[in-house]
Amino acid sequence: TQYAQQSYKVSDSFPFKWINKKWREGFSVTSMATAGSRWAVVMSRNAGFSDQ
């Protein structure tokens, strides 16, 4: 699948504020991983999803 825009963040805690900010900009969470205390979240815009 070709996404129009992607943004990702790696942090030591779950990035609620960043996800909320990106959500308001029209991004959807498309991938998420955790290892130990580290989180990686990928958000994409124009991914072809309807409301989740």
PDB file of N, CA, C, O and CB in Angstrom:
ATOM      1  N   THR A   1       0.852  -1.192   0.000  1.00  0.00           N
ATOM      2  CA  THR A   1       0.000   0.000   0.000  1.00  0.00           C
ATOM      3  C   THR A   1       0.887   1.240   0.000  1.00  0.00           C
ATOM      4  O   THR A   1       1.845   1.321   0.769  1.00  0.00           O
ATOM      5  CB  THR A   1      -0.964   0.006   1.232  1.00  0.00           C
ATOM      6  N   GLN A   2       0.576   2.186  -0.844  1.00  0.00           N
ATOM      7  CA  GLN A   2       1.342   3.427  -0.901  1.00  0.00           C
ATOM      8  C   GLN A   2       0.653   4.490  -0.056  1.00  0.00           C
ATOM      9  O   GLN A   2      -0.445   4.938  -0.387  1.00  0.00           O
ATOM     10  CB  GLN A   2       1.505   3.911  -2.364  1.00  0.00           C
ATOM     11  N   TYR A   3       1.295   4.890   1.026  1.00  0.00           N
ATOM     12  CA  TYR A   3       0.751   5.952   1.858  1.00  0.00           C
ATOM     13  C   TYR A   3       1.210   7.302   1.314  1.00  0.00           C
ATOM     14  O   TYR A   3       2.321   7.434   0.801  1.00  0.00           O
ATOM     15  CB  TYR A   3       1.185   5.775   3.336  1.00  0.00           C
ATOM     16  N   ALA A   4       0.347   8.288   1.432  1.00  0.00           N
ATOM     17  CA  ALA A   4       0.707   9.610   0.955  1.00  0.00           C
ATOM     18  C   ALA A   4       1.689  10.286   1.912  1.00  0.00           C
ATOM     19  O   ALA A   4       2.648  10.921   1.474  1.00  0.00           O
ATOM     20  CB  ALA A   4      -0.544  10.469   0.782  1.00  0.00           C
ATOM     21  N   GLN A   5       1.450  10.150   3.214  1.00  0.00           N
ATOM     22  CA  GLN A   5       2.339  10.771   4.194  1.00  0.00           C
ATOM     23  C   GLN A   5       2.471   9.844   5.388  1.00  0.00           C
ATOM     24  O   GLN A   5       1.490   9.236   5.818  1.00  0.00           O
ATOM     25  CB  GLN A   5       1.813  12.167   4.632  1.00  0.00           C
ATOM     26  N   GLN A   6       3.663   9.735   5.919  1.00  0.00           N
ATOM     27  CA  GLN A   6       3.881   8.959   7.130  1.00  0.00           C
ATOM     28  C   GLN A   6       4.709   9.764   8.116  1.00  0.00           C
ATOM     29  O   GLN A   6       5.526  10.603   7.737  1.00  0.00           O
ATOM     30  CB  GLN A   6       4.569   7.624   6.809  1.00  0.00           C
ATOM     31  N   SER A   7       4.476   9.485   9.386  1.00  0.00           N
ATOM     32  CA  SER A   7       5.238  10.127  10.440  1.00  0.00           C
ATOM     33  C   SER A   7       5.469   9.073  11.509  1.00  0.00           C
ATOM     34  O   SER A   7       4.578   8.272  11.793  1.00  0.00           O
ATOM     35  CB  SER A   7       4.500  11.395  11.015  1.00  0.00           C
ATOM     36  N   TYR A   8       6.647   9.064  12.102  1.00  0.00           N
ATOM     37  CA  TYR A   8       6.872   8.074  13.148  1.00  0.00           C
ATOM     38  C   TYR A   8       7.579   8.696  14.337  1.00  0.00           C
ATOM     39  O   TYR A   8       8.232   9.734  14.233  1.00  0.00           O
ATOM     40  CB  TYR A   8       7.682   6.900  12.610  1.00  0.00           C
ATOM     41  N   LYS A   9       7.428   8.029  15.465  1.00  0.00           N
ATOM     42  CA  LYS A   9       8.040   8.516  16.703  1.00  0.00           C
ATOM     43  C   LYS A   9       8.514   7.323  17.519  1.00  0.00           C
ATOM     44  O   LYS A   9       7.818   6.314  17.637  1.00  0.00           O
ATOM     45  CB  LYS A   9       7.040   9.386  17.524  1.00  0.00           C
ATOM     46  N   VAL A  10       9.701   7.455  18.076  1.00  0.00           N
ATOM     47  CA  VAL A  10      10.218   6.459  19.018  1.00  0.00           C
ATOM     48  C   VAL A  10      10.417   7.179  20.342  1.00  0.00           C
ATOM     49  O   VAL A  10      11.054   8.232  20.389  1.00  0.00           O
ATOM     50  CB  VAL A  10      11.569   5.793  18.505  1.00  0.00           C
ATOM     51  N   SER A  11       9.875   6.619  21.418  1.00  0.00           N
ATOM     52  CA  SER A  11      10.003   7.299  22.706  1.00  0.00           C
ATOM     53  C   SER A  11      10.056   6.284  23.837  1.00  0.00           C
ATOM     54  O   SER A  11       9.801   5.095  23.643  1.00  0.00           O
ATOM     55  CB  SER A  11       8.836   8.280  22.923  1.00  0.00           C
ATOM     56  N   ASP A  12      10.395   6.784  25.032  1.00  0.00           N
ATOM     57  CA  ASP A  12      10.530   5.917  26.205  1.00  0.00           C
ATOM     58  C   ASP A  12       9.213   5.690  26.928  1.00  0.00           C
ATOM     59  O   ASP A  12       9.147   4.902  27.872  1.00  0.00           O
ATOM     60  CB  ASP A  12      11.528   6.505  27.162  1.00  0.00           C
ATOM     61  N   SER A  13       8.173   6.373  26.492  1.00  0.00           N
ATOM     62  CA  SER A  13       6.843   6.144  27.053  1.00  0.00           C
ATOM     63  C   SER A  13       5.839   6.276  25.917  1.00  0.00           C
ATOM     64  O   SER A  13       6.156   6.819  24.859  1.00  0.00           O
ATOM     65  CB  SER A  13       6.523   7.151  28.221  1.00  0.00           C
ATOM     66  N   PHE A  14       4.632   5.777  26.140  1.00  0.00           N
ATOM     67  CA  PHE A  14       3.641   5.790  25.065  1.00  0.00           C
ATOM     68  C   PHE A  14       3.298   7.233  24.696  1.00  0.00           C
ATOM     69  O   PHE A  14       2.894   8.004  25.567  1.00  0.00           O
ATOM     70  CB  PHE A  14       2.363   5.015  25.484  1.00  0.00           C
ATOM     71  N   PRO A  15       3.450   7.616  23.424  1.00  0.00           N
ATOM     72  CA  PRO A  15       3.346   9.043  23.035  1.00  0.00           C
ATOM     73  C   PRO A  15       1.906   9.514  22.789  1.00  0.00           C
ATOM     74  O   PRO A  15       1.535   9.859  21.666  1.00  0.00           O
ATOM     75  CB  PRO A  15       4.163   9.287  21.779  1.00  0.00           C
ATOM     76  N   PHE A  16       1.104   9.522  23.862  1.00  0.00           N
ATOM     77  CA  PHE A  16      -0.305   9.913  23.738  1.00  0.00           C
ATOM     78  C   PHE A  16      -0.479  11.282  23.084  1.00  0.00           C
ATOM     79  O   PHE A  16      -1.283  11.441  22.165  1.00  0.00           O
ATOM     80  CB  PHE A  16      -0.961   9.920  25.106  1.00  0.00           C
ATOM     81  N   LYS A  17       0.281  12.269  23.563  1.00  0.00           N
ATOM     82  CA  LYS A  17       0.098  13.646  23.067  1.00  0.00           C
ATOM     83  C   LYS A  17       0.424  13.742  21.585  1.00  0.00           C
ATOM     84  O   LYS A  17      -0.281  14.401  20.821  1.00  0.00           O
ATOM     85  CB  LYS A  17       0.979  14.629  23.858  1.00  0.00           C
ATOM     86  N   TRP A  18       1.505  13.073  21.190  1.00  0.00           N
ATOM     87  CA  TRP A  18       1.896  13.104  19.775  1.00  0.00           C
ATOM     88  C   TRP A  18       0.832  12.439  18.907  1.00  0.00           C
ATOM     89  O   TRP A  18       0.488  12.944  17.839  1.00  0.00           O
ATOM     90  CB  TRP A  18       3.258  12.406  19.573  1.00  0.00           C
ATOM     91  N   ILE A  19       0.311  11.296  19.377  1.00  0.00           N
ATOM     92  CA  ILE A  19      -0.737  10.604  18.614  1.00  0.00           C
ATOM     93  C   ILE A  19      -1.973  11.489  18.498  1.00  0.00           C
ATOM     94  O   ILE A  19      -2.560  11.590  17.421  1.00  0.00           O
ATOM     95  CB  ILE A  19      -1.104   9.254  19.281  1.00  0.00           C
ATOM     96  N   ASN A  20      -2.376  12.133  19.596  1.00  0.00           N
ATOM     97  CA  ASN A  20      -3.543  13.015  19.549  1.00  0.00           C
ATOM     98  C   ASN A  20      -3.329  14.173  18.583  1.00  0.00           C
ATOM     99  O   ASN A  20      -4.237  14.545  17.839  1.00  0.00           O
ATOM    100  CB  ASN A  20      -3.857  13.553  20.942  1.00  0.00           C
ATOM    101  N   LYS A  21      -2.140  14.736  18.596  1.00  0.00           N
ATOM    102  CA  LYS A  21      -1.822  15.845  17.695  1.00  0.00           C
ATOM    103  C   LYS A  21      -1.922  15.388  16.246  1.00  0.00           C
ATOM    104  O   LYS A  21      -2.542  16.055  15.417  1.00  0.00           O
ATOM    105  CB  LYS A  21      -0.413  16.401  17.987  1.00  0.00           C
ATOM    106  N   LYS A  22      -1.301  14.235  15.945  1.00  0.00           N
ATOM    107  CA  LYS A  22      -1.322  13.731  14.577  1.00  0.00           C
ATOM    108  C   LYS A  22      -2.730  13.314  14.166  1.00  0.00           C
ATOM    109  O   LYS A  22      -3.124  13.490  13.013  1.00  0.00           O
ATOM    110  CB  LYS A  22      -0.361  12.552  14.430  1.00  0.00           C
ATOM    111  N   TRP A  23      -3.490  12.757  15.117  1.00  0.00           N
ATOM    112  CA  TRP A  23      -4.872  12.351  14.832  1.00  0.00           C
ATOM    113  C   TRP A  23      -5.680  13.557  14.366  1.00  0.00           C
ATOM    114  O   TRP A  23      -6.449  13.470  13.409  1.00  0.00           O
ATOM    115  CB  TRP A  23      -5.532  11.708  16.085  1.00  0.00           C
ATOM    116  N   ARG A  24      -5.497  14.694  15.062  1.00  0.00           N
ATOM    117  CA  ARG A  24      -6.215  15.913  14.676  1.00  0.00           C
ATOM    118  C   ARG A  24      -5.773  16.418  13.308  1.00  0.00           C
ATOM    119  O   ARG A  24      -6.527  17.109  12.622  1.00  0.00           O
ATOM    120  CB  ARG A  24      -6.004  17.004  15.721  1.00  0.00           C
ATOM    121  N   GLU A  25      -4.550  16.072  12.912  1.00  0.00           N
ATOM    122  CA  GLU A  25      -4.051  16.469  11.590  1.00  0.00           C
ATOM    123  C   GLU A  25      -4.492  15.494  10.501  1.00  0.00           C
ATOM    124  O   GLU A  25      -4.171  15.684   9.328  1.00  0.00           O
ATOM    125  CB  GLU A  25      -2.527  16.566  11.608  1.00  0.00           C
ATOM    126  N   GLY A  26      -5.224  14.453  10.887  1.00  0.00           N
ATOM    127  CA  GLY A  26      -5.760  13.534   9.894  1.00  0.00           C
ATOM    128  C   GLY A  26      -4.985  12.241   9.732  1.00  0.00           C
ATOM    129  O   GLY A  26      -5.220  11.493   8.783  1.00  0.00           O
ATOM    130  N   PHE A  27      -4.064  11.967  10.645  1.00  0.00           N
ATOM    131  CA  PHE A  27      -3.288  10.731  10.560  1.00  0.00           C
ATOM    132  C   PHE A  27      -3.989   9.605  11.312  1.00  0.00           C
ATOM    133  O   PHE A  27      -4.745   9.851  12.252  1.00  0.00           O
ATOM    134  CB  PHE A  27      -1.872  10.943  11.119  1.00  0.00           C
ATOM    135  N   SER A  28      -3.734   8.377  10.894  1.00  0.00           N
ATOM    136  CA  SER A  28      -4.215   7.192  11.596  1.00  0.00           C
ATOM    137  C   SER A  28      -3.011   6.362  12.019  1.00  0.00           C
ATOM    138  O   SER A  28      -1.994   6.342  11.325  1.00  0.00           O
ATOM    139  CB  SER A  28      -5.187   6.355  10.701  1.00  0.00           C
ATOM    140  N   VAL A  29      -3.121   5.675  13.161  1.00  0.00           N
ATOM    141  CA  VAL A  29      -2.047   4.780  13.592  1.00  0.00           C
ATOM    142  C   VAL A  29      -2.054   3.557  12.680  1.00  0.00           C
ATOM    143  O   VAL A  29      -3.066   2.863  12.584  1.00  0.00           O
ATOM    144  CB  VAL A  29      -2.216   4.364  15.099  1.00  0.00           C
ATOM    145  N   THR A  30      -0.944   3.291  12.017  1.00  0.00           N
ATOM    146  CA  THR A  30      -0.884   2.152  11.099  1.00  0.00           C
ATOM    147  C   THR A  30       0.093   1.086  11.555  1.00  0.00           C
ATOM    148  O   THR A  30       0.065  -0.032  11.042  1.00  0.00           O
ATOM    149  CB  THR A  30      -0.506   2.619   9.719  1.00  0.00           C
ATOM    150  N   SER A  31       0.962   1.409  12.512  1.00  0.00           N
ATOM    151  CA  SER A  31       1.890   0.401  13.009  1.00  0.00           C
ATOM    152  C   SER A  31       2.367   0.823  14.387  1.00  0.00           C
ATOM    153  O   SER A  31       2.512   2.010  14.676  1.00  0.00           O
ATOM    154  CB  SER A  31       3.091   0.208  12.037  1.00  0.00           C
ATOM    155  N   MET A  32       2.610  -0.177  15.235  1.00  0.00           N
ATOM    156  CA  MET A  32       3.036   0.117  16.593  1.00  0.00           C
ATOM    157  C   MET A  32       3.883  -1.043  17.087  1.00  0.00           C
ATOM    158  O   MET A  32       3.563  -2.203  16.827  1.00  0.00           O
ATOM    159  CB  MET A  32       1.817   0.364  17.530  1.00  0.00           C
ATOM    160  N   ALA A  33       4.958  -0.738  17.796  1.00  0.00           N
ATOM    161  CA  ALA A  33       5.796  -1.796  18.358  1.00  0.00           C
ATOM    162  C   ALA A  33       6.359  -1.315  19.686  1.00  0.00           C
ATOM    163  O   ALA A  33       6.521  -0.117  19.917  1.00  0.00           O
ATOM    164  CB  ALA A  33       6.945  -2.191  17.378  1.00  0.00           C
ATOM    165  N   THR A  34       6.651  -2.273  20.550  1.00  0.00           N
ATOM    166  CA  THR A  34       7.274  -1.930  21.819  1.00  0.00           C
ATOM    167  C   THR A  34       8.368  -2.935  22.128  1.00  0.00           C
ATOM    168  O   THR A  34       8.253  -4.116  21.799  1.00  0.00           O
ATOM    169  CB  THR A  34       6.230  -1.888  22.956  1.00  0.00           C
ATOM    170  N   ALA A  35       9.432  -2.456  22.766  1.00  0.00           N
ATOM    171  CA  ALA A  35      10.521  -3.331  23.203  1.00  0.00           C
ATOM    172  C   ALA A  35      11.025  -2.771  24.524  1.00  0.00           C
ATOM    173  O   ALA A  35      11.547  -1.658  24.572  1.00  0.00           O
ATOM    174  CB  ALA A  35      11.682  -3.422  22.125  1.00  0.00           C
ATOM    175  N   GLY A  36      10.871  -3.534  25.583  1.00  0.00           N
ATOM    176  CA  GLY A  36      11.222  -3.011  26.893  1.00  0.00           C
ATOM    177  C   GLY A  36      10.336  -1.824  27.210  1.00  0.00           C
ATOM    178  O   GLY A  36       9.111  -1.941  27.205  1.00  0.00           O
ATOM    179  N   SER A  37      10.951  -0.675  27.488  1.00  0.00           N
ATOM    180  CA  SER A  37      10.162   0.523  27.793  1.00  0.00           C
ATOM    181  C   SER A  37      10.049   1.443  26.585  1.00  0.00           C
ATOM    182  O   SER A  37       9.497   2.537  26.693  1.00  0.00           O
ATOM    183  CB  SER A  37      10.782   1.283  28.963  1.00  0.00           C
ATOM    184  N   ARG A  38      10.560   1.018  25.443  1.00  0.00           N
ATOM    185  CA  ARG A  38      10.580   1.873  24.248  1.00  0.00           C
ATOM    186  C   ARG A  38       9.366   1.594  23.376  1.00  0.00           C
ATOM    187  O   ARG A  38       8.954   0.445  23.214  1.00  0.00           O
ATOM    188  CB  ARG A  38      11.878   1.654  23.439  1.00  0.00           C
ATOM    189  N   TRP A  39       8.799   2.654  22.819  1.00  0.00           N
ATOM    190  CA  TRP A  39       7.651   2.555  21.919  1.00  0.00           C
ATOM    191  C   TRP A  39       8.014   3.150  20.563  1.00  0.00           C
ATOM    192  O   TRP A  39       8.705   4.165  20.475  1.00  0.00           O
ATOM    193  CB  TRP A  39       6.411   3.275  22.518  1.00  0.00           C
ATOM    194  N   ALA A  40       7.536   2.501  19.523  1.00  0.00           N
ATOM    195  CA  ALA A  40       7.651   3.056  18.172  1.00  0.00           C
ATOM    196  C   ALA A  40       6.253   3.059  17.573  1.00  0.00           C
ATOM    197  O   ALA A  40       5.574   2.033  17.558  1.00  0.00           O
ATOM    198  CB  ALA A  40       8.664   2.229  17.277  1.00  0.00           C
ATOM    199  N   VAL A  41       5.831   4.202  17.085  1.00  0.00           N
ATOM    200  CA  VAL A  41       4.493   4.343  16.509  1.00  0.00           C
ATOM    201  C   VAL A  41       4.627   4.965  15.127  1.00  0.00           C
ATOM    202  O   VAL A  41       5.313   5.973  14.953  1.00  0.00           O
ATOM    203  CB  VAL A  41       3.565   5.211  17.426  1.00  0.00           C
ATOM    204  N   VAL A  42       3.968   4.356  14.144  1.00  0.00           N
ATOM    205  CA  VAL A  42       3.927   4.913  12.794  1.00  0.00           C
ATOM    206  C   VAL A  42       2.499   5.367  12.528  1.00  0.00           C
ATOM    207  O   VAL A  42       1.550   4.613  12.745  1.00  0.00           O
ATOM    208  CB  VAL A  42       4.404   3.865  11.718  1.00  0.00           C
ATOM    209  N   MET A  43       2.351   6.596  12.060  1.00  0.00           N
ATOM    210  CA  MET A  43       1.039   7.117  11.692  1.00  0.00           C
ATOM    211  C   MET A  43       1.086   7.544  10.236  1.00  0.00           C
ATOM    212  O   MET A  43       2.085   8.085   9.763  1.00  0.00           O
ATOM    213  CB  MET A  43       0.619   8.304  12.612  1.00  0.00           C
ATOM    214  N   SER A  44      -0.009   7.291   9.535  1.00  0.00           N
ATOM    215  CA  SER A  44      -0.074   7.584   8.106  1.00  0.00           C
ATOM    216  C   SER A  44      -1.313   8.414   7.816  1.00  0.00           C
ATOM    217  O   SER A  44      -2.335   8.306   8.493  1.00  0.00           O
ATOM    218  CB  SER A  44      -0.083   6.282   7.272  1.00  0.00           C
ATOM    219  N   ARG A  45      -1.192   9.245   6.789  1.00  0.00           N
ATOM    220  CA  ARG A  45      -2.337  10.046   6.351  1.00  0.00           C
ATOM    221  C   ARG A  45      -2.682   9.619   4.933  1.00  0.00           C
ATOM    222  O   ARG A  45      -1.808   9.230   4.159  1.00  0.00           O
ATOM    223  CB  ARG A  45      -2.030  11.591   6.422  1.00  0.00           C
ATOM    224  N   ASN A  46      -3.963   9.695   4.604  1.00  0.00           N
ATOM    225  CA  ASN A  46      -4.457   9.245   3.302  1.00  0.00           C
ATOM    226  C   ASN A  46      -4.160   7.758   3.106  1.00  0.00           C
ATOM    227  O   ASN A  46      -3.748   7.325   2.030  1.00  0.00           O
ATOM    228  CB  ASN A  46      -3.823  10.076   2.162  1.00  0.00           C
ATOM    229  N   ALA A  47      -4.380   6.988   4.180  1.00  0.00           N
ATOM    230  CA  ALA A  47      -4.084   5.558   4.134  1.00  0.00           C
ATOM    231  C   ALA A  47      -5.272   4.748   3.619  1.00  0.00           C
ATOM    232  O   ALA A  47      -5.177   3.528   3.482  1.00  0.00           O
ATOM    233  CB  ALA A  47      -3.681   5.063   5.516  1.00  0.00           C
ATOM    234  N   GLY A  48      -6.377   5.410   3.337  1.00  0.00           N
ATOM    235  CA  GLY A  48      -7.525   4.692   2.800  1.00  0.00           C
ATOM    236  C   GLY A  48      -8.424   4.093   3.859  1.00  0.00           C
ATOM    237  O   GLY A  48      -9.305   3.294   3.542  1.00  0.00           O
ATOM    238  N   PHE A  49      -8.214   4.469   5.129  1.00  0.00           N
ATOM    239  CA  PHE A  49      -9.078   3.961   6.189  1.00  0.00           C
ATOM    240  C   PHE A  49     -10.254   4.905   6.378  1.00  0.00           C
ATOM    241  O   PHE A  49     -10.133   6.115   6.188  1.00  0.00           O
ATOM    242  CB  PHE A  49      -8.293   3.793   7.513  1.00  0.00           C
ATOM    243  N   SER A  50     -11.384   4.340   6.753  1.00  0.00           N
ATOM    244  CA  SER A  50     -12.462   5.175   7.264  1.00  0.00           C
ATOM    245  C   SER A  50     -12.235   5.274   8.774  1.00  0.00           C
ATOM    246  O   SER A  50     -11.203   4.817   9.265  1.00  0.00           O
ATOM    247  CB  SER A  50     -13.903   4.580   6.912  1.00  0.00           C
ATOM    248  N   ASP A  51     -13.163   5.855   9.511  1.00  0.00           N
ATOM    249  CA  ASP A  51     -12.986   6.003  10.958  1.00  0.00           C
ATOM    250  C   ASP A  51     -12.766   4.650  11.605  1.00  0.00           C
ATOM    251  O   ASP A  51     -13.426   3.668  11.267  1.00  0.00           O
ATOM    252  CB  ASP A  51     -14.201   6.701  11.590  1.00  0.00           C
ATOM    253  N   GLN A  52     -11.833   4.613  12.536  1.00  0.00           N
ATOM    254  CA  GLN A  52     -11.507   3.361  13.215  1.00  0.00           C
ATOM    255  C   GLN A  52     -12.114   3.356  14.604  1.00  0.00           C
ATOM    256  O   GLN A  52     -11.954   2.385  15.344  1.00  0.00           O
ATOM    257  CB  GLN A  52      -9.982   3.157  13.294  1.00  0.00           C
TER     258      GLN A  52
END
